[in-house]
Structure formats: C-alpha cells, structure tokens
Amino acid sequence: MSAISIRPLGPSPHIRAALSELLIETVANGGSVSFMHPLAREHADAFWDTALAAAARDERIVLGAFDGETLTGTVTLHLDCPPNQPHRAEIAKMMTRLSHRGRGIANALMHAAEAAAAERARTLLVLDTATDGGAAGLYEKLGFRLSGEIPDYALKPHGGLTGTLIYWKRVGA
Ligand SMILES: CC(C)(COP(=O)(O)OP(=O)(O)OC[C@H]1O[C@@H](n2cnc3c(N)ncnc32)[C@H](O)[C@@H]1OP(=O)(O)O)[C@@H](O)C(=O)NCCC(=O)NCCS
C-alpha cells in the first residue's frame, strides 16, 4: 500500500459513489453506523448527498483517506453544535474499507479530525460507539475517556440490540 493521504471531501458524484460503497460494505459487515442491513444504494447516496452538502456549508467536515485514488476510509467531524456549545464538535461515521483495515487508517483519520477541530477552536470532542462490535479500543488508545454506557440503545445492522458507549476528549487546549 502506498502512503495514506487524508483530505476533506466535497460534493462530487465520484466521491459520493465511493462513500456509498464504503457505507454499504461497513453495514453489511455489522458496523454500527446508524443503518440496517441491507442498505439500499439510493439510501446511502441520499445520506452522503446531505452530508457533503452540509460539508460545503462548513457545518461538518467529511475527511477521506486515500490509497492513491482509492477511498479507503472516512470520518466526519460535526461542527453544527447549538449556540451555547461553540467549543464542541462530534465525531461520527468512522469507517475503513475491509480490504484496508488494521493498517492505521482510522488512527490517521482521527488525528486529522482532531487537528481540524483544534484549528477551529473546537476543544471538546464527543462520540459514541456500540458496546457490541464497536470501536471502543480505537478511541481509548487515542485518549478518549469513557463517560458511560446507555444499554439497549440501538439495533445492530443484522438485528439484536446493543448498548452505546459515550466518550469525550479535550483537544488543542
Ligand atoms: C473501527 C474501524 C474504523 C478501525 O479501522 P482501522 O483502519 O482498521 O483501524 P486502525 O488500523 O487505524 O487501528 C488503530 C488502532 O485501533 C485499534 N482498533 C481498531 N479497531 C478496533 C476495534 N474495533 N476495537 C478495538 N480496537 C480497535 C487497532 O488495534 C489499532 O491499535 P494499535 O495502534 O495499537 O495497533 C474499522 O474496523 C471499521 O470500519 N469498523 C466498522 C465501522 C465501525 O464500527 N466504526 C466505528 C463507529 S463508532
């Protein structure tokens, strides 16, 4: 694999297609990222159309990790917090292509998201991850601290309830 490059993504049919493939693959393989399996292509496309339009309005940052021209991972930094939380941002939709897992892509994306947050004076990051099959270990290695667990929070993509774990981290202070 060549070096990973990370850049913010904007609206484009090519990027939307790659993001939809990644989302559908992730859900099919049990990743808890808000959707149920099977995820129809039109629903994935609609989700990313909305997300990329919000990114174009600076309401969020959708980062992509590339191996050459191939999109291998993504993470989103939500910036559209309420007026009394201008210092906060939320991490979501952290996904790596199955073919590229275990090579540090999520780690690199999270470092880039933290840097992007700090550049915008967002000093508090929050996220949640599924108790069953989520990525708690990834976030704990990055220094996120566990606030607690909410039981039976969501359905897993193939059915059955899972709790969610709420994490936070101060950045850039
Ligand atoms: C979670 C996910 C994004 C990790 O992607 P990745 O690119 O393979 O992760 P990395 O290779 O960057 O791993 C970085 C570190 O986190 C650890 N890690 C990665 N995924 C982990 C997981 N699910 N549980 C525990 N630890 C994990 C790795 O062991 C690695 O540790 P190391 O630096 O000590 O070797 C990927 O497995 C995925 O897409 N999962 C499905 C979607 C999902 O659950 N996303 C999280 C939603 S909150």
The ligand as an ORCA input file, in Angstrom:
! r2SCAN-3c Opt
* xyz 0 1
  C     -13.232      0.709     13.642
  C     -12.503      0.826     12.299
  C     -12.840      2.181     11.688
  C     -10.992      0.716     12.554
  O     -10.343      0.967     11.319
  P      -8.799      0.557     11.028
  O      -8.348      1.454      9.939
  O      -8.718     -0.895     10.827
  O      -8.110      0.951     12.419
  P      -6.531      1.201     12.652
  O      -5.758      0.223     11.838
  O      -6.229      2.648     12.450
  O      -6.381      0.868     14.190
  C      -5.831      1.792     15.099
  C      -5.755      1.160     16.469
  O      -7.071      0.943     16.993
  C      -7.262     -0.442     17.270
  N      -8.590     -0.802     16.803
  C      -9.076     -0.626     15.566
  N     -10.351     -1.047     15.510
  C     -10.662     -1.508     16.728
  C     -11.822     -2.065     17.295
  N     -12.937     -2.257     16.576
  N     -11.786     -2.411     18.597
  C     -10.677     -2.231     19.323
  N      -9.525     -1.687     18.855
  C      -9.524     -1.336     17.561
  C      -6.210     -1.180     16.468
  O      -5.868     -2.393     17.085
  C      -5.078     -0.196     16.433
  O      -4.304     -0.313     17.619
  P      -2.695     -0.206     17.564
  O      -2.419      1.207     17.084
  O      -2.282     -0.464     18.963
  O      -2.280     -1.240     16.576
  C     -12.934     -0.318     11.325
  O     -12.758     -1.555     11.975
  C     -14.354     -0.199     10.846
  O     -14.627      0.441      9.827
  N     -15.305     -0.811     11.584
  C     -16.711     -0.784     11.208
  C     -17.342      0.569     11.465
  C     -17.276      0.960     12.914
  O     -17.556      0.215     13.827
  N     -16.887      2.236     13.119
  C     -16.849      2.844     14.409
  C     -18.146      3.516     14.633
  S     -18.129      4.417     16.172
*
